[in-house]
């Protein structure tokens, strides 16, 4: 499967299935912080960055910078972005 087809399918599933998006983000978070940021950006791109910026009340440029590979989102930004996806941050016992 070509990369473009895979990405399109992934984005469609992330956009249409919030449960899948939550599982995708949780799996990425268990891997590393960098992987989590990449996954968060995947979910944002699936929703469109413009829509996520509007729903999270973040400037688009700030959103792009926050979700970059070198990004370091503050908790407020992270919770705003997750809320735009219809998700929330949660802590569990290991």
Backbone bond lengths (Angstrom), bond angles and torsions (degrees), N, CA, C in turn:
res aa  C-N    CA-C-N  psi(-1)  N-CA   C-N-CA  omega(-1)  CA-C   N-CA-C  phi
1 X - - - 1.456 - - 1.528 108.06 -
2 X 1.317 117.22 126.85 1.459 120.04 178.14 1.534 111.35 -63.11
3 X 1.336 115.05 152.07 1.465 120.63 -177.39 1.525 111.83 -57.46
4 X 1.316 117.38 -40.53 1.469 120.90 -178.36 1.532 110.59 -61.88
5 X 1.326 117.45 -41.98 1.464 121.38 179.34 1.529 110.15 -66.65
6 X 1.338 116.22 -40.72 1.467 119.97 177.93 1.522 110.47 -61.83
7 X 1.325 117.04 -47.26 1.464 121.40 -179.14 1.519 111.25 -62.44
8 X 1.322 116.74 -42.13 1.464 120.15 178.90 1.525 110.69 -62.67
9 X 1.312 116.71 -42.37 1.465 120.79 178.52 1.517 112.08 -66.17
10 X 1.333 115.63 -41.52 1.461 120.53 177.63 1.518 110.19 -61.82
11 X 1.323 116.98 -48.60 1.465 120.73 -179.25 1.525 111.77 -61.27
12 X 1.318 116.76 -39.59 1.463 119.63 178.82 1.528 110.06 -62.80
13 X 1.318 116.29 -44.73 1.473 119.79 -179.23 1.525 111.23 -66.90
14 X 1.329 117.51 -41.05 1.464 120.95 178.29 1.523 111.30 -64.07
15 X 1.312 116.81 -34.93 1.465 121.98 -179.06 1.531 111.19 -74.04
16 X 1.319 116.75 -39.86 1.465 120.94 -171.59 1.525 114.39 -92.75
17 X 1.334 117.49 -18.27 1.467 120.62 -175.36 1.525 110.66 -126.74
18 X 1.341 117.48 92.56 1.469 120.30 -179.60 1.533 113.01 -57.87
19 X 1.321 117.12 -33.01 1.466 119.89 178.57 1.525 110.49 -64.38
20 X 1.326 116.41 -40.28 1.457 120.56 178.02 1.528 110.27 -65.87
21 X 1.322 116.75 -41.58 1.467 120.43 178.17 1.524 110.22 -60.42
22 X 1.324 117.44 -41.52 1.468 121.17 178.98 1.529 110.62 -64.09
23 X 1.321 117.53 -44.21 1.466 121.22 178.28 1.529 110.77 -63.44
24 X 1.308 116.26 -42.07 1.470 122.75 179.41 1.528 110.34 -59.97
25 X 1.332 116.72 -46.62 1.460 120.98 179.68 1.527 111.60 -67.63
26 X 1.316 117.49 -40.67 1.468 120.25 179.10 1.524 111.56 -64.14
27 X 1.320 117.35 -41.82 1.465 120.77 177.99 1.521 110.43 -63.23
28 X 1.322 116.94 -41.24 1.465 121.01 178.98 1.520 110.89 -65.73
29 X 1.319 117.26 -39.64 1.464 122.02 -179.83 1.525 110.98 -63.60
30 X 1.321 117.10 -35.27 1.465 120.48 177.92 1.521 111.51 -69.02
31 X 1.327 117.09 -24.71 1.459 120.75 -179.40 1.528 110.89 -77.18
32 X 1.323 117.26 -61.11 1.469 120.87 179.33 1.519 109.42 -169.84
33 X 1.315 115.68 165.25 1.465 120.49 177.26 1.524 110.67 -62.80
34 X 1.328 116.57 -40.94 1.473 120.41 -179.45 1.530 110.49 -63.93
35 X 1.318 116.76 -43.11 1.462 120.64 178.44 1.522 110.42 -62.68
36 X 1.332 116.50 -38.91 1.456 120.62 178.29 1.524 111.25 -61.73
37 X 1.339 117.22 -43.22 1.468 120.03 179.01 1.528 111.49 -63.65
38 X 1.328 117.10 -39.02 1.463 120.62 177.36 1.529 109.73 -63.81
39 X 1.322 116.94 -43.14 1.460 121.20 179.67 1.529 110.72 -65.98
40 X 1.322 116.43 -40.38 1.459 120.67 178.11 1.527 110.07 -61.48
41 X 1.320 115.95 -40.55 1.470 120.00 177.34 1.527 110.61 -66.13
42 X 1.339 117.61 -39.12 1.469 120.62 176.64 1.530 110.76 -57.75
43 X 1.328 116.12 -45.56 1.465 119.95 -179.35 1.529 109.91 -65.79
44 X 1.328 117.02 -40.73 1.465 120.86 178.82 1.527 110.76 -63.69
45 X 1.320 117.30 -43.24 1.461 120.41 179.20 1.528 110.98 -65.62
46 X 1.321 117.18 -32.92 1.459 120.75 177.61 1.527 110.86 -64.88
47 X 1.316 116.78 -33.77 1.470 121.83 -179.89 1.528 111.23 -86.43
48 X 1.275 118.36 -16.13 1.468 131.43 -169.03 1.521 109.26 83.70
49 X 1.305 114.34 132.28 1.456 120.87 -177.35 1.524 111.47 -61.22
50 X 1.322 116.82 -35.54 1.463 120.06 -179.76 1.526 110.38 -62.10
51 X 1.325 116.82 -45.77 1.468 120.94 179.88 1.515 111.04 -65.04
52 X 1.331 116.97 -42.13 1.470 120.58 -179.95 1.523 109.97 -65.42
53 X 1.319 117.45 -42.45 1.470 120.47 178.30 1.527 110.25 -59.21
54 X 1.312 116.55 -44.71 1.462 120.79 -179.69 1.529 110.58 -64.66
55 X 1.339 117.01 -49.22 1.461 121.38 -176.69 1.525 112.88 -67.97
56 X 1.328 116.87 -30.60 1.471 120.54 -179.29 1.526 112.19 -90.80
57 X 1.342 115.34 -7.50 1.466 122.30 -178.00 1.532 111.72 61.08
58 X 1.338 114.49 35.66 1.462 121.06 174.52 1.523 108.52 -111.39
59 X 1.305 116.15 145.39 1.453 122.28 173.61 1.528 108.18 -62.02
60 X 1.343 117.95 140.35 1.469 120.39 -178.90 1.519 112.45 -56.95
61 X 1.322 116.81 -41.99 1.464 119.66 179.26 1.524 110.73 -62.52
62 X 1.322 116.48 -41.48 1.465 120.95 177.81 1.520 109.97 -63.23
63 X 1.314 116.60 -41.12 1.459 120.90 179.37 1.527 110.86 -62.35
64 X 1.328 117.20 -47.13 1.463 120.42 177.81 1.534 110.98 -59.43
65 X 1.320 116.88 -44.66 1.466 121.60 -179.85 1.531 110.52 -64.51
66 X 1.326 116.92 -43.29 1.460 122.07 -179.37 1.517 111.43 -62.22
67 X 1.328 116.91 -38.65 1.459 120.94 -176.14 1.528 113.56 -94.28
68 X 1.323 117.24 9.28 1.466 120.14 177.99 1.529 109.34 -73.76
69 X 1.319 116.17 167.08 1.473 120.64 179.31 1.528 111.79 -59.94
70 X 1.307 116.68 -28.10 1.467 120.89 178.86 1.525 111.57 -98.16
71 X 1.323 116.48 6.35 1.457 120.91 -178.19 1.516 111.83 -65.36
72 X 1.296 115.17 154.42 1.453 121.66 177.64 1.530 107.36 -143.83
73 X 1.345 115.77 77.14 1.463 118.87 -172.77 1.522 112.68 -65.15
74 X 1.312 114.77 141.65 1.453 120.16 172.43 1.525 107.36 -76.10
75 X 1.310 115.93 159.66 1.453 120.41 -178.66 1.528 111.07 -57.45
76 X 1.306 117.65 -40.54 1.470 121.60 179.62 1.526 110.69 -60.41
77 X 1.329 117.05 -44.03 1.463 120.88 179.14 1.524 110.52 -65.75
78 X 1.316 116.12 -43.41 1.460 121.05 -179.05 1.528 110.92 -61.71
79 X 1.315 117.35 -46.71 1.462 119.65 -179.64 1.527 111.06 -66.98
80 X 1.321 118.00 -33.64 1.470 121.03 177.05 1.520 111.28 -66.36
81 X 1.319 116.77 -42.65 1.462 121.00 179.32 1.527 109.90 -66.15
82 X 1.326 116.84 -45.93 1.461 119.57 178.80 1.528 111.21 -60.96
83 X 1.325 117.40 -39.96 1.465 120.95 177.76 1.525 110.85 -62.19
84 X 1.324 116.93 -35.94 1.472 120.62 177.27 1.526 111.05 -63.56
85 X 1.338 117.01 -27.46 1.469 121.74 177.29 1.526 111.58 -85.41
86 X 1.338 116.56 -7.09 1.468 120.36 -174.46 1.514 111.45 81.76
87 X 1.347 116.61 24.17 1.460 122.09 -178.91 1.514 110.27 -120.77
88 X 1.331 116.75 167.46 1.453 121.15 176.78 1.522 109.54 -139.92
89 X 1.315 115.34 157.88 1.451 123.12 179.17 1.512 108.48 -82.62
90 X 1.328 117.02 142.29 1.455 121.48 -177.35 1.516 109.26 -146.09
91 X 1.313 116.33 147.87 1.460 122.07 178.00 1.523 108.24 -113.38
92 X 1.341 116.20 136.67 1.454 121.74 179.18 1.521 109.65 -129.85
93 X 1.316 115.77 156.93 1.457 121.25 174.31 1.521 107.35 -73.13
94 X 1.330 116.97 139.55 1.471 121.16 179.61 1.498 111.80 -67.11
